[in-house]
């Protein structure tokens, strides 16, 4: 028995992830095709992120749907804040289990834009004794 591929979503992880997903409503008339299962889309997203292939090259044989479907679902979940909420859920569970070492935590604000541009740099002082002669 081999090792489980990293893009296979376990029942335990899916149980944490599924309640965070936004509800999708279907149109009552002209509903179209049934949407692809969210769990399969998540596995397709993880497959692309793990292997580094392009979204268009996601193999249909794996059953994850098209790469464009997975990409749209990733975009929608990102806009709905699913990843931030999942991060909070996992951090809370780890903290309650005593498995987080906060002494090694680092806060980095480099991904945030500075309000009002931050401090302005001053002009560097010249290191030459006198200005150069005008050659004109």
DADAJO-V302992 format. One record per backbone hydrogen bond with DSSP energy under -0.5 kcal/mol. CO is the residue of the C=O (numbers start at 1). NH is the residue of the N-H. E is the energy in kcal/mol with one decimal. If there is no record, write none. Layout:
# DADAJO-V302992
co->{CO | CO}
nh->{NH | NH}
e->{E | E}
This chain:
# DADAJO-V302992
co->{5 | 7 | 8 | 10 | 11 | 12 | 13 | 14 | 17 | 18 | 37 | 38 | 39 | 40 | 41 | 42 | 43 | 44 | 45 | 46 | 47 | 48 | 54 | 55 | 59 | 59 | 60 | 66 | 67 | 68 | 69 | 70 | 71 | 72 | 73 | 74 | 75 | 76 | 77 | 78 | 81 | 82 | 83 | 84 | 85 | 86 | 87 | 88 | 89 | 90 | 91 | 92 | 93 | 94 | 95 | 100 | 101 | 102 | 106 | 109 | 114 | 115}
nh->{8 | 9 | 10 | 14 | 15 | 16 | 17 | 18 | 20 | 21 | 41 | 42 | 43 | 44 | 45 | 46 | 47 | 48 | 49 | 50 | 51 | 52 | 57 | 58 | 62 | 64 | 63 | 70 | 71 | 72 | 73 | 74 | 75 | 76 | 77 | 78 | 79 | 80 | 82 | 81 | 85 | 86 | 87 | 88 | 89 | 90 | 91 | 92 | 93 | 94 | 95 | 96 | 97 | 99 | 98 | 102 | 104 | 105 | 108 | 112 | 117 | 118}
e->{-1.5 | -0.6 | -0.6 | -2.5 | -2.2 | -1.0 | -2.2 | -2.9 | -1.4 | -1.4 | -1.9 | -2.6 | -2.1 | -2.2 | -2.6 | -2.6 | -2.3 | -2.3 | -2.6 | -2.4 | -2.7 | -2.4 | -1.3 | -1.4 | -1.1 | -0.5 | -1.6 | -2.0 | -2.5 | -2.6 | -2.3 | -2.3 | -2.4 | -2.8 | -2.6 | -2.2 | -2.5 | -1.8 | -2.4 | -1.1 | -2.0 | -2.6 | -2.2 | -2.1 | -2.5 | -2.6 | -2.5 | -2.5 | -2.3 | -2.4 | -2.5 | -2.5 | -1.6 | -2.8 | -1.2 | -0.8 | -1.6 | -1.4 | -0.6 | -1.7 | -1.3 | -1.3}
